[in-house]
């Protein structure tokens, strides 16, 4: 999975230019707050990408385990069929065939447990990715709205932007907490 793209550099530069050109002190605070929000957006984006990659790796490992599980099942079925045919023909079976069948069953059990464990880890990472991606979105909206406030010289847009930034922080903090789903 790709990391969420954060095309905010242009907006950030634009806000900083307006902050320096403006005689209003609060516009400088808008520039500072958007810089901080951009840093949080970058951190959220990197963490979202990390969790997306980990989810994919664990999903692939789970699929590999399930393929291994199936191969053991096929080996067991072939051996079981051979034992049944030999018994039907009143021919002797190999001494280790029954033990091998039990070994395949035990191996399948441990492989299944590992596959389910990998799948659960993939789901947990994907959950964290979604939360952090929401945070990135909130930070992007916050920066855009803050830029509008600097351009229009309307403080209430900045407050709205900070509110979105606060929501982004909530998602970032939630994304940093371990997931117990």
N, C-alpha and C positions, 0 to 999 in steps of 0.2 A: 504494500500500500504506500502511496505517496504521502509525504508530509503536507499538511495544509499550507498553501502558499500565502504569504503575508505581504502583499504589495503596498506597504504603508510608507515606504521611504520617501516617496514623492510628497505625500500629504504632510509628513513630519517636517520636511524641509520648508514647505510652504507655510506651515504654522510658525516655524521659527523666524522666517523672514518677516511675517506680519507682526510677530511679537516685537522684533527689533525696530520695525518701522513705526509701530504704534506708540503713542505716548501713554497709553493706558497700562498701568502696572498689572492688572489682572490678566491681560493677554500673555504676559510673560509666564504667569502661572499656568495658563492653558498650554503653552509650549512645554513647560516642565512636566506637567501631568501627562501630556501625550507621549513624551519621551519615556516616562516610567511605564505607561500602558504598553508602549511598543516593546519594551524589554520583557514585560510579563507575557505579551503575545508571543514573543520569540521563544521564551521558556516553555510556554504551553504547547507551541507548535512542535518543538523538539521532543517533548515528552509524549505528545500524541503520536508522533512518528515512531518513536521507540516502541510504544505499546502496540502499534499497528504491525510493526515488524515482528515483534515477539509473538503476537497472535498468529501471524502467518507461519512462523517457524514451528510453533507448537501444533498448529493444525496439520502441517506437513508431517511432522513426527507422529502424530496420532494416526494419520492415514497410512504411514509406513508400518506402524504396529498392527493396524487392522489387516493389511496385506500379509504380514507375517503370520497373524492369527489364521487367516484363510489358508495359507500354505500348509500350516500344521494340520488344519482340518482336512485338507485334501490328502496329505500323507496318511493321516489316520484312517480316512475313508478307504483309500486304496489298500492299506494293510488289513483293515477290517474285512474288506471284500475278499481279499486273498485267503484270510483265515476261514471265512465262511465257506468259500468254494472248496478248500482243502477238507474241511469237516464234512461237507456235503458229499464229497467223493470218498469219504472214509480214508483219507490220507493223513499222515502225521503233519502237524504244524511245527514250525520252528519253535524251539524252547523259549526264545526271548520275545516272541510276537505279542503275547498278552501283556508282558511288562512294558513293551514299547508303546502299546496302545494306551496304557495308563500314563506313561511318561508324556505322550502327546497331549493327553487331556489336562495334565497338570501344567504343562508349558502353555497351553492355550489359555488357561485360567490366569496365569501371571501376565501373559501378553495382553489379555483383555483389560486387566486392571491398569496396566501401564497406558494403554490406548485411551481409556476413559479419563485417566489422570491428565494426560496431555491435552485432551479435548477440553477438560475443565479449565486448565491453565490458559488455553487459547481464548475461551469465552471470557475469562477474567481480564485478560489483556485487552480484548476487544471492547469490553465495558469501559475500562479506563480510557481507552482511545476516544471513545464517543464523548465521554465527559470532558476530556481535555480539548477536543475539537470544538465543543460548544463554548468552552472558555475562549478559544482563539477567535471564534465568531463574535462573542461579546466584546472582546478587546478591539477587534476591527471596527465594529459599530461605534464603540466609544471614541476611538480616534477620529473616525469620520465626522461624528457629531461635534466633537471638540473643534475640529478644523472649521466646521460651519460656524461655530460660535466666534472663532477668531476672525473669520472673513466677514461676518455680518455684524460683529461687535455686539452680540446679544448674549449676555451671561447665562440666561436660562438654558441655552443649548449646551453650554459647558456643564451645567449641573446634570442635564440629561445624559451627557456623555460620561460624566463621572459615575452616574448610576449604572450605566451599562458596564463601565470598568469595574465597579463593585461586584456586579454579577459575574463578570469574567474571573475576578479574584475568588469568588465562591466556588466556581467550577474548577479553577486551578487547585485550590486547597482540597476540594473533594477528590480531584484526580491524584493528589499526592497521598491520600489515605489508602491503606490497603483495602482491596475489595474482598468481601466475604459473601459471595452470592451463592 
